[in-house]
Amino acid sequence: MNREDKWHLSRSVSISHLLTTGALIFGALMYVTDIRQDIAVMQSEQKHIQQQIISIQQDNKEMFASIDDKLDQMISIIHTYQVNKGSI
């Protein structure tokens, strides 16, 4: 076999390859950092939304309690009217 027929891998590394690899690593780090920041923002928003839900549930409980009181009054008035109508 001649020397020309053999495969030869060069051990040298070109500057463009180093720059490209460095740029890819930098881009990956920026991407991961951006994802972490997005996660932190979403966790903060999630806590705020949970607090809003709790507040809305409390408001609904108060509103339904008021409606229940009014319905009880209406039922009492209707019952009183029917009792008075029956005694006449």
Summary of the structure (lengths in Angstrom):
residues: 88
radius of gyration: 38.0
end to end distance: 127.1
largest distance: 127.5
contacts: 150
relative contact order: 0.04
helix: 86%
strand: 0%
